[in-house]
Amino acid sequence: MFRVVIPARYGSTRLPGKPLRALAGRPMLAHVHERATRSGASEVWIATDDARIERACQGFGARVVMTDPAHRSGTDRIAEVARRLRWADADIVVNVQGDEPLIPPAIITQVAELLEHSSWAGIATLATPIESADEFHDVNVVKVVATAQGRALYFSRAPIPWPRDAAATGGSGGAASYQGARRHLGLYAYRVKVLTQLAALAPTSLEELEKLEQLRALENGLQIAVATASEPPGRGVDTETDLEAVARLLAT
């Protein structure tokens, strides 16, 4: 059994009011909520600090929790929901981003089951293969490396693992440069005890350097399970261009 929480804030530098922007005649957040409910989650909640989002959620029948507007991240917002609803330490909660209207329900289920079956981990997440040299070198694409058993070693905006031999022979732009590299997806499952612990920790040096919150977990010795996603994640929405592209996909 697992729950889903979708953190949603109204403010966005590149796309103001993003969760409520219309896609196929419905707020984007309604599409995310619908896909989360199809994952098999026992409960799906939306966590926000904005009354406009709360009203919209009530309009499409979602459970919504108003949270502290001072939260710095979605993780903090979800931790507040878990505390207020008194979820047990061992319960599993999945963080689904509110700007992923095409997220496959199957990968929400997958990340929850990955954590359930990884007794050594407090967090689970997914990745997909890197498909081009441009993607490998893009700082907006977060890369992850893990052990053979799926234990996360590091996340970075830099191209990792770095192919020393291919680079030395001038092949850093070819297929050899990114073979075996994986792109991290911003989808997490947490055990509630670890979620609460993580939210209480101060930001760490690597986290602030790379601007990656998951590094706070690694720097504090928390274990993260990583697996390859069973399906491509679908296009997220960060810009007006993304919104238009997703609208076209939903119209087909």
GUFI-943194 format. One line per field, with one value per residue: x, y, z of N, C-alpha, C in turn. Coordinates in steps of 0.001 Angstrom, whole numbers, always signed. Atoms other than C-alpha are relative to their C-alpha. Example, Ala and Ser with C-alpha at 12.3 -4.5 7.8 and 13.67 -1.06 7.14 Angstrom:
BEGIN
neast = (+890|-820);
nnorth = (-1190|-1190);
nup = (+0|-60);
caeast = (+12300|+13670);
canorth = (-4500|-1060);
caup = (+7800|+7140);
ceast = (+900|-770);
cnorth = (+1200|+1090);
cup = (+0|+730);
end
This chain:
BEGIN
neast = (+837|-737|+759|-642|+217|-413|-201|+348|-24|+501|-1076|-1010|-665|+142|+1386|+853|+1271|-183|+885|+1378|+69|+948|-419|+1179|+1175|-72|-1269|-1076|-40|+1036|-566|-960|+779|+654|-992|-397|+1062|-37|-1221|+264|-214|+1160|+472|-735|+203|-713|-483|-219|+144|+699|+1452|+480|-225|+929|+1337|-26|-52|+1348|+835|-118|+199|-1234|-272|-1014|-461|-676|-1252|-738|-582|-1441|-776|-970|+50|+1119|-276|+447|+1458|+509|-266|+1045|+1221|-155|+135|+1355|+924|-455|-385|-971|-1391|-324|+825|-689|+658|-663|+37|+220|-63|+1246|-152|-223|+1336|-76|-704|+704|+321|-818|-1278|+318|+83|-1322|-905|+494|-349|-1460|-329|+566|-838|-1388|+108|-1161|+106|+1058|+476|-182|+204|-167|-861|+137|-1282|-360|+150|-814|-1107|+522|+695|-1030|-736|+945|+21|+1375|+271|-690|-481|-141|-762|+412|-667|+668|+1207|+969|-176|-511|-1315|-70|+804|-730|+313|-1152|+94|-564|-1438|-786|-740|-1364|-689|+634|-337|-1422|-186|+821|+1331|+928|+1298|+632|+820|-800|-70|+1156|+459|+184|+409|+1447|+636|+839|+1351|+370|+1100|-546|+800|-653|+594|+353|-1020|-1149|+483|+11|-1407|-624|+526|-532|-1433|-408|-637|-1406|-902|+152|+1352|+15|-895|+619|+1435|+691|+395|-272|-1357|+112|+207|-1244|-1010|+358|-36|+1260|-173|+975|+72|+197|+282|+362|+1449|+606|+546|-473|+791|+894|-526|+446|+330|-743|+110|+1159|-226|+341|+1455|+597|-331|+797|+1394|+122|-32|+1271|+1076|-89);
nnorth = (-1193|-1263|-1219|-992|-1416|-859|-1381|-949|-1421|-833|-803|+609|-1084|+143|+251|-327|+716|+1231|+1142|-242|-275|+914|+1034|+750|-485|+240|-450|+986|+782|+1038|+1112|+672|+691|+1158|+1045|+530|+870|+1257|+739|+975|-611|+69|-1369|-1020|-1316|-1139|-877|-1328|-1106|-1021|+215|+230|+1421|+748|-45|+809|+1409|+355|+61|+1288|+1093|+463|-316|-1050|-468|-1293|+140|-1219|-640|-202|+1174|-243|+1039|+925|+1004|-574|-84|+1361|+387|-608|+790|+1269|-270|-434|+1114|+1028|+1233|+785|-115|+993|-212|-476|-1102|-345|-1407|-180|-1420|-527|-437|+1217|+464|+1215|+1049|+1289|+564|+1193|-291|-368|+1306|+619|-580|+409|+1409|+69|-285|+1069|+1187|-343|-222|-765|-1383|-849|-770|+670|-873|+676|-615|+500|-81|-1205|+382|-802|-727|-1290|+256|+356|-1203|-1045|-178|+122|+1430|+542|+1367|+793|+1246|+864|+1296|+1077|+372|-1084|-981|-1234|-476|-1449|-689|-1193|-665|+272|+1300|+1135|+150|-617|+1025|-514|+455|-586|-1416|-128|+228|-956|+554|-406|-367|+1136|+904|+587|-926|+99|+1382|+431|-1100|-50|-1255|+146|-550|-624|+771|+622|+638|-133|+467|-1231|-327|-599|-1271|-956|-232|-783|-1360|-684|-231|-1244|+192|+392|-695|+527|-382|-1396|-143|+561|-325|+1285|+305|+1393|+117|-143|+1350|+770|-561|+360|+1448|+665|+877|-202|+1077|-518|+996|-563|-124|+992|-739|-1385|-788|-995|-1364|-883|-1361|-1078|-1222|-108|+957|+1327|+56|+156|+1336|+974|-165|+712|+1439|+390|-144|+1073);
nup = (+0|+4|+267|+865|-261|+1111|-446|+1063|-360|+1095|+565|+859|+717|+1448|+397|-1157|-94|+768|-280|+435|+1427|+634|+942|+437|-696|-1442|-574|+105|-1232|+74|+763|-880|-1026|+604|+237|-1303|-513|+762|-349|-1057|-1313|-886|-133|+744|-592|+564|-1063|+561|-939|+768|-25|+1369|+281|-847|+618|+1221|-408|-453|+1192|+691|-952|-628|-1400|-22|-1309|+28|-739|-341|+1178|-177|+412|+1072|+1032|-43|-1036|-1269|+47|-166|-1385|-824|+209|-717|-1438|-346|+169|-946|+669|-762|+446|+1022|+1195|+1201|+700|+1254|+402|+1441|+298|+531|+1395|+795|+394|+823|-732|+50|-1313|-276|-658|-1380|-676|-5|-994|-1317|-194|-156|-1395|-836|+107|-344|-1441|-448|+459|-515|+1147|+1296|+1147|+1281|+1000|+1371|+711|+757|+1401|+910|-615|-462|-1263|-979|-395|-382|-1453|-476|-84|-1165|+197|-1219|+53|-1106|-72|+741|-753|+89|-1070|+592|-416|+164|+996|+419|+1256|+863|+677|-745|-210|+1060|+746|+139|+1215|+1177|+27|+325|+1434|+742|+256|-1059|+521|+651|-805|-1076|-1131|-897|-104|-1387|-873|-222|-386|-1176|+54|-1271|-596|-1210|-1045|-1309|-1243|-688|-999|+686|+537|-1103|-345|+1063|-32|-1183|+169|+657|+1311|-92|+927|+1358|+438|+404|+1139|+1205|-20|+53|-1372|-340|-542|-1450|-529|+93|-904|-1374|-154|+332|+1151|+1069|+993|+1355|+1031|+1299|+146|+897|+1141|+74|-945|+588|-55|-1060|+418|-654|+788|+878|+1095|-530|-172|+1332|+497|-750|+452|+1292|-263|-620|+998|+994);
caeast = (+0|+1216|-67|+672|+1133|+1334|+2962|+1654|+2509|+1051|+4221|+6554|+9159|+8840|+5145|+3063|+21|+1427|-685|-3912|-2965|-5497|-4746|-7541|-10061|-8903|-6293|-2912|-3071|-6277|-4413|-1620|-4164|-6031|-2862|-1864|-5259|-4740|-1483|-3174|-2392|-4656|-4937|-3949|-3512|-2559|-457|-540|-376|-2583|-6357|-6782|-5260|-7342|-10569|-9542|-8744|-12138|-13659|-12245|-12779|-9246|-8256|-6228|-4174|-3228|+388|+2835|+3773|+7289|+8291|+11386|+10592|+7948|+9629|+9002|+5388|+4841|+6464|+3945|+1083|+2440|+2710|-722|-2453|-507|+846|+2901|+6697|+6764|+4162|+5248|+4420|+5237|+6054|+4556|+5437|+2473|+3890|+3914|+516|+1754|+3344|+2532|+666|+2843|+6022|+4306|+3438|+6946|+8761|+6504|+7081|+10825|+10946|+8677|+11047|+14261|+14249|+17667|+16490|+14484|+13985|+13480|+13641|+13842|+16074|+16087|+18953|+20721|+20032|+22389|+25657|+23746|+21553|+24632|+26279|+23120|+23313|+19507|+19598|+20428|+22550|+22720|+25197|+24425|+25861|+25045|+22449|+20733|+22088|+22568|+26178|+25801|+23582|+25041|+24356|+27782|+28224|+28730|+30143|+32871|+34369|+38072|+39304|+36717|+37465|+41217|+40806|+38535|+35344|+33597|+30801|+30007|+27912|+30795|+30624|+27184|+26863|+25464|+24707|+21254|+19008|+17397|+13632|+12207|+9939|+10492|+9010|+9764|+9226|+7520|+10161|+12927|+10840|+10382|+14073|+15132|+12865|+14363|+17946|+19726|+20798|+24239|+27275|+26889|+23161|+23745|+26602|+24652|+21172|+20001|+18020|+18622|+22291|+21200|+20010|+23265|+25447|+23566|+23934|+20378|+20092|+18356|+17259|+17424|+15884|+15318|+11803|+9528|+8114|+9310|+8164|+6373|+7057|+6892|+5819|+8261|+7599|+4871|+6429|+6147|+2518|+1681|+3474|+1670|-1667|-1051|-203|-3365|-5426|-4258);
canorth = (+0|+3499|+7053|+9837|+13504|+16085|+19328|+22321|+26009|+28809|+30832|+29897|+32179|+30752|+29840|+31693|+29806|+26627|+24037|+25687|+26275|+24669|+21426|+19822|+21968|+21033|+22382|+20686|+19561|+17617|+15513|+14784|+13859|+11538|+9669|+9348|+7857|+5225|+4077|+1965|+4408|+4048|+7847|+10798|+14229|+17626|+19826|+23559|+26947|+28774|+29220|+29295|+25825|+24613|+25759|+24152|+20857|+20835|+21429|+18207|+16180|+15971|+15755|+18850|+19984|+23623|+23770|+26349|+28903|+29113|+25648|+25694|+22509|+19971|+17508|+19833|+20262|+16490|+15980|+18406|+16432|+13188|+14740|+16341|+13199|+11083|+8563|+5765|+5820|+2718|+4000|+4756|+8041|+8946|+12515|+13168|+16551|+18758|+19603|+16032|+15679|+12796|+10723|+7011|+5550|+2436|+4234|+5686|+2125|+973|+3457|+2591|-1136|-570|+995|-1662|-4384|-2521|-2962|-1302|+1962|+4886|+6486|+5111|+6790|+5974|+6713|+6303|+5704|+8784|+8842|+11471|+13280|+16562|+15120|+13748|+17185|+19196|+20692|+20618|+16819|+15251|+12123|+9291|+6478|+3499|+189|-3074|-3638|-315|+1766|+5396|+6567|+10114|+12498|+15317|+17898|+17044|+14173|+11066|+8496|+10244|+8043|+8751|+6629|+7912|+11500|+10956|+9818|+12709|+10657|+12625|+13656|+10206|+7319|+5957|+9074|+8343|+4573|+3277|+6753|+7340|+10350|+10767|+11287|+13610|+10910|+9705|+7239|+7757|+5865|+8442|+8218|+9036|+11754|+13473|+13073|+14484|+17526|+18320|+18323|+21510|+21940|+20470|+21695|+19357|+20027|+23759|+23379|+21215|+22515|+18931|+18183|+14426|+15021|+16083|+12523|+10974|+13377|+12368|+8637|+7943|+5136|+5661|+2753|+3385|+1376|+1943|+3185|+629|+3322|+6705|+9433|+11711|+15380|+17693|+21330|+24110|+26640|+27876|+25768|+22649|+23479|+23776|+20511|+18588|+20069|+18697|+15265|+15190|+16180|+13189);
caup = (+0|-766|-951|-3421|-2596|-5382|-4195|-6137|-5873|-7930|-8427|-11268|-12808|-16296|-16261|-13641|-12403|-13927|-12029|-13209|-16824|-19151|-20976|-23024|-21173|-17677|-15244|-15712|-12083|-12829|-15401|-12908|-10240|-12607|-13538|-9892|-9005|-11727|-10102|-7449|-4635|-1620|-1353|-3534|-1952|-3344|-1058|-1723|-37|-2532|-2218|-6013|-6277|-3341|-5055|-8347|-6599|-4921|-8342|-9780|-6618|-5262|-1628|-773|+2227|+2750|+3895|+5218|+2516|+3963|+2715|+509|-1386|-2268|+92|+3035|+1940|+1733|+5130|+6635|+5073|+6523|+9990|+9922|+8695|+11211|+8731|+10280|+10056|+7868|+5380|+1815|+120|-3482|-4494|-7942|-9409|-10291|-13717|-15076|-16807|-18978|-16215|-16725|-13737|-14083|-13019|-9950|-8969|-9877|-7632|-4683|-5184|-5565|-2112|-623|-1846|-917|+2845|+3131|+1546|+2879|-526|-4051|-7441|-11151|-14122|-17906|-20353|-21758|-25498|-26897|-26243|-25979|-23246|-21468|-21380|-20588|-17074|-16864|-17202|-13840|-14102|-11570|-10934|-8710|-7554|-9300|-6552|-7324|-4452|-5509|-5388|-6722|-8642|-10720|-13388|-14765|-17257|-15109|-15319|-17322|-20101|-19630|-22531|-25016|-24038|-24324|-27928|-28880|-28675|-25937|-28280|-29635|-28430|-26367|-24180|-22782|-23087|-19806|-18438|-16940|-16560|-13167|-13026|-10374|-8958|-5384|-2939|+756|+3955|+6148|+8880|+6404|+4731|+8085|+8878|+5514|+5794|+9226|+7929|+6934|+3293|+2655|+750|-2232|-2403|-2603|-5076|-7543|-6614|-6088|-2924|-3154|-2350|+1150|+1678|+447|+2440|+5582|+4958|+3785|+1239|-2115|-4327|-8094|-10947|-14656|-15358|-16996|-19314|-20619|-18222|-20699|-21280|-18280|-18377|-17530|-20294|-22603|-25368|-23191|-22435|-26136|-26949|-24202|-25298|-28793|-27390|-25270|-28304|-30350);
ceast = (+876|-969|+795|-338|+572|+182|-254|+34|-357|+1132|+974|+620|-276|-1440|-927|-1336|+31|-985|-1411|-101|-814|+692|-1236|-1229|-25|+1290|+1056|+28|-1049|+507|+997|-742|-649|+988|+481|-1057|-29|+1209|-240|+256|-1270|-623|+859|-375|+764|+343|+344|-42|-814|-1498|-562|+163|-941|-1391|-57|-3|-1364|-946|+118|+75|+1233|+19|+1153|+318|+702|+1206|+680|+623|+1500|+840|+900|-124|-1260|+170|-486|-1526|-614|+212|-1045|-1309|+71|-161|-1436|-1021|+407|+281|+1100|+1391|+328|-796|+835|-831|+833|-230|-119|-47|-1284|+72|+304|-1343|+0|+670|-766|-327|+900|+1298|-214|-91|+1386|+892|-445|+382|+1503|+389|-512|+914|+1467|+39|+1139|-115|-1132|-665|+197|-290|+298|+902|-320|+1347|+184|+57|+817|+1118|-478|-698|+1005|+707|-903|-69|-1408|-458|+816|+361|+143|+869|-324|+829|-763|-1294|-1044|+59|+633|+1354|+88|-962|+757|-588|+1137|-176|+721|-720|+777|+868|+1430|+647|-603|+359|+1445|+271|-893|-1400|-1056|-1380|-748|-768|+766|+12|-1143|-529|-67|-406|-1521|-445|-914|-1357|-356|-1219|+572|-1075|+797|-702|-216|+1054|+1187|-389|+43|+1426|+668|-454|+548|+1481|+271|+559|+1496|+826|-154|-1370|-14|+892|-670|-1473|-842|-307|+329|+1410|+18|-177|+1302|+1051|-277|-137|-1302|+166|-1133|+84|-325|-272|-320|-1510|-537|-596|+647|-908|-1004|+543|-596|-240|+772|-213|-1288|+105|-353|-1513|-691|+252|-838|-1469|-240|-30|-1317|-1160|-12|-701);
cnorth = (+1248|+1144|+873|+1384|+789|+1413|+968|+1425|+827|+741|-828|+1106|-72|-168|+259|-734|-1369|-1121|+152|+343|-1088|-946|-830|+367|-216|+578|-1102|-922|-1113|-1213|-791|-831|-1259|-1145|-610|-944|-1337|-853|-1112|+542|-80|+1380|+897|+1356|+1048|+932|+1352|+1038|+1125|-306|-260|-1462|-852|-40|-864|-1487|-486|-147|-1293|-1180|-540|+323|+1005|+389|+1338|-64|+1356|+633|+207|-1182|+316|-999|-833|-1068|+490|+30|-1382|-488|+594|-776|-1298|+190|+306|-1128|-1231|-1342|-691|+106|-926|+182|+559|+1081|+366|+1478|+59|+1494|+471|+481|-1166|-577|-1257|-1158|-1322|-505|-1168|+340|+544|-1278|-606|+569|-361|-1452|-190|+254|-1102|-1226|+263|+351|+852|+1490|+750|+812|-848|+1007|-767|+798|-587|+117|+1364|-386|+832|+678|+1346|-147|-264|+1245|+1139|+123|-81|-1453|-554|-1453|-718|-1218|-795|-1277|-1024|-429|+1118|+1009|+1260|+383|+1519|+459|+1266|+603|-179|-1338|-1090|-1271|+533|-1042|+454|-382|+609|+1475|+206|-174|+901|-481|+450|+397|-1145|-874|-585|+889|-178|-1415|-415|+1104|+44|+1368|-250|+653|+568|-634|-780|-712|+94|-882|+1257|+401|+705|+1340|+1086|+366|+904|+1454|+798|+335|+1322|-309|-255|+666|-499|+352|+1432|+245|-445|+391|-1264|-447|-1433|-210|+215|-1369|-793|+517|-342|-1509|-720|-770|+195|-1151|+609|-1167|+720|-14|-980|+638|+1379|+899|+949|+1395|+788|+1400|+1006|+1340|+3|-981|-1412|-166|-245|-1398|-1067|+89|-728|-1506|-486|+60|-1129|-1259);
cup = (+0|-263|-969|+533|-1169|+550|-1148|+542|-1225|-707|-819|-843|-1493|-462|+1191|-44|-644|+343|-547|-1483|-689|-975|-342|+829|+1498|+548|-121|+1220|-1|-770|+858|+1042|-558|-212|+1318|+564|-731|+338|+1005|+1387|+839|+209|-886|+571|-804|+1148|-599|+1111|-631|-74|-1390|-385|+833|-630|-1258|+329|+462|-1189|-763|+970|+675|+1484|+25|+1429|-201|+932|+166|-1247|+95|-455|-1189|-1136|+132|+1059|+1355|+71|+239|+1432|+941|-126|+801|+1507|+375|-121|+812|-679|+779|-613|-1170|-1290|-1147|-670|-1220|-308|-1517|-286|-694|-1431|-936|-459|-852|+738|-79|+1407|+375|+710|+1412|+836|+153|+1099|+1416|+300|+154|+1446|+920|+31|+305|+1481|+543|-296|+697|-1093|-1248|-1104|-1275|-937|-1362|-704|-673|-1473|-975|+768|+528|+1341|+1119|+540|+469|+1525|+576|+79|+1158|-267|+1348|-279|+1262|-15|-832|+688|+0|+1116|-588|+595|-76|-1086|-385|-1264|-1004|-696|+793|-409|-1206|-702|-294|-1317|-1252|-124|-424|-1484|-849|-265|+976|-515|-633|+961|+1167|+1236|+977|+153|+1473|+950|+120|+482|+1187|-220|+1371|+634|+1171|+795|+1297|+1022|+851|+1030|-644|-611|+1068|+412|-1028|+48|+1175|-126|-701|-1384|+158|-1095|-1431|-575|-527|-1210|-1297|-156|-192|+1428|+400|+547|+1512|+642|-5|+974|+1456|+194|-268|-1308|-1003|-989|-1363|-947|-1300|-163|-1033|-1249|-52|+828|-623|+213|+1154|-545|+847|-689|-815|-1169|+425|+101|-1337|-550|+695|-402|-1308|+224|+610|-981|-1010|+492);
end
